Amino acid sequence: MSAAEPALGDDAGQPLTEARRAHCREVLDRAFEFLDGEMADLDCDAVRAHLLECASCVVQLAEDEELKRVIRSGCPCEEAPTTLRARILLQITEVRTTLG
């Protein structure tokens, strides 16, 4: 495992099956969507349920949240134009739909 790749699984001694590893990857791949409040309610509920069982994902999300805080504190407070944000969100949705 590389330094850039977080450890997956939990600290509760549960076996780390491939399914659990895949679920960790899915949660971490969507971390910023979760932290930014851009995730559907059902998906948020699933992430929260996973976080109750997975200490390593909690740690990684805390690190991602800290990274966002540091970036916000060092960058000017400019927002992207509404039309740009809408185009980006549409493209994200299209990619997710395509990739399944």
One Martini backbone bead per residue (centre of mass of N, CA, C, O) as a GRO file, in nm:
protein
  100
    1MET     BB    1   0.097   0.035   0.022
    2SER     BB    2   0.063   0.359  -0.015
    3ALA     BB    3   0.067   0.674   0.119
    4ALA     BB    4  -0.192   0.765  -0.060
    5GLU     BB    5  -0.318   0.502   0.055
    6PRO     BB    6  -0.554   0.410   0.250
    7ALA     BB    7  -0.661   0.239   0.494
    8LEU     BB    8  -0.872  -0.042   0.510
    9GLY     BB    9  -1.115  -0.049   0.749
   10ASP     BB   10  -1.107  -0.160   1.084
   11ASP     BB   11  -1.070  -0.173   1.459
   12ALA     BB   12  -1.280  -0.431   1.540
   13GLY     BB   13  -1.183  -0.716   1.397
   14GLN     BB   14  -1.299  -0.734   1.133
   15PRO     BB   15  -1.317  -0.871   0.848
   16LEU     BB   16  -1.150  -0.798   0.532
   17THR     BB   17  -1.329  -0.792   0.280
   18GLU     BB   18  -1.387  -0.717  -0.041
   19ALA     BB   19  -1.656  -0.574   0.017
   20ARG     BB   20  -1.548  -0.380   0.234
   21ARG     BB   21  -1.329  -0.253   0.062
   22ALA     BB   22  -1.524  -0.143  -0.155
   23HIS     BB   23  -1.687   0.034   0.037
   24CYS     BB   24  -1.456   0.215   0.120
   25ARG     BB   25  -1.390   0.322  -0.161
   26GLU     BB   26  -1.666   0.449  -0.211
   27VAL     BB   27  -1.663   0.645   0.023
   28LEU     BB   28  -1.387   0.787  -0.050
   29ASP     BB   29  -1.470   0.876  -0.343
   30ARG     BB   30  -1.726   1.050  -0.191
   31ALA     BB   31  -1.630   1.248   0.033
   32PHE     BB   32  -1.676   1.539  -0.084
   33GLU     BB   33  -1.972   1.505  -0.137
   34PHE     BB   34  -2.042   1.463   0.159
   35LEU     BB   35  -1.901   1.719   0.286
   36ASP     BB   36  -2.072   1.918   0.076
   37GLY     BB   37  -2.379   1.820   0.052
   38GLU     BB   38  -2.411   1.644  -0.253
   39MET     BB   39  -2.581   1.412  -0.134
   40ALA     BB   40  -2.799   1.191  -0.108
   41ASP     BB   41  -2.973   1.080   0.154
   42LEU     BB   42  -2.925   0.773   0.117
   43ASP     BB   43  -2.619   0.797   0.083
   44CYS     BB   44  -2.563   0.932   0.355
   45ASP     BB   45  -2.670   0.701   0.526
   46ALA     BB   46  -2.463   0.492   0.425
   47VAL     BB   47  -2.212   0.642   0.517
   48ARG     BB   48  -2.282   0.664   0.817
   49ALA     BB   49  -2.300   0.360   0.866
   50HIS     BB   50  -2.009   0.301   0.789
   51LEU     BB   51  -1.873   0.494   1.002
   52LEU     BB   52  -1.973   0.327   1.253
   53GLU     BB   53  -1.771   0.068   1.146
   54CYS     BB   54  -1.519   0.269   1.029
   55ALA     BB   55  -1.234   0.409   1.138
   56SER     BB   56  -1.062   0.466   0.881
   57CYS     BB   57  -1.279   0.645   0.740
   58VAL     BB   58  -1.297   0.857   0.957
   59VAL     BB   59  -1.006   0.951   0.935
   60GLN     BB   60  -1.010   1.027   0.634
   61LEU     BB   61  -1.241   1.236   0.651
   62ALA     BB   62  -1.095   1.421   0.849
   63GLU     BB   63  -0.861   1.485   0.654
   64ASP     BB   64  -1.038   1.604   0.428
   65GLU     BB   65  -1.162   1.828   0.601
   66GLU     BB   66  -0.892   1.966   0.665
   67LEU     BB   67  -0.812   2.027   0.378
   68LYS     BB   68  -1.051   2.212   0.317
   69ARG     BB   69  -0.986   2.418   0.538
   70VAL     BB   70  -0.705   2.503   0.435
   71ILE     BB   71  -0.793   2.596   0.158
   72ARG     BB   72  -0.999   2.808   0.249
   73SER     BB   73  -0.790   2.981   0.420
   74GLY     BB   74  -0.592   3.028   0.144
   75CYS     BB   75  -0.844   3.128  -0.015
   76PRO     BB   76  -1.038   3.297  -0.185
   77CYS     BB   77  -1.389   3.404  -0.174
   78GLU     BB   78  -1.476   3.241  -0.449
   79GLU     BB   79  -1.729   3.174  -0.673
   80ALA     BB   80  -1.869   2.998  -0.889
   81PRO     BB   81  -2.057   3.008  -1.134
   82THR     BB   82  -2.363   2.876  -1.171
   83THR     BB   83  -2.322   2.756  -1.457
   84LEU     BB   84  -2.067   2.597  -1.394
   85ARG     BB   85  -2.175   2.421  -1.167
   86ALA     BB   86  -2.398   2.290  -1.339
   87ARG     BB   87  -2.213   2.159  -1.552
   88ILE     BB   88  -2.047   1.986  -1.359
   89LEU     BB   89  -2.281   1.826  -1.231
   90LEU     BB   90  -2.377   1.705  -1.497
   91GLN     BB   91  -2.116   1.554  -1.567
   92ILE     BB   92  -2.106   1.378  -1.318
   93THR     BB   93  -2.375   1.237  -1.368
   94GLU     BB   94  -2.303   1.118  -1.645
   95VAL     BB   95  -2.063   0.948  -1.551
   96ARG     BB   96  -2.211   0.778  -1.339
   97THR     BB   97  -2.416   0.659  -1.536
   98THR     BB   98  -2.211   0.526  -1.726
   99LEU     BB   99  -2.049   0.360  -1.493
  100GLY     BB  100  -2.275   0.277  -1.260
   0.00000   0.00000   0.00000
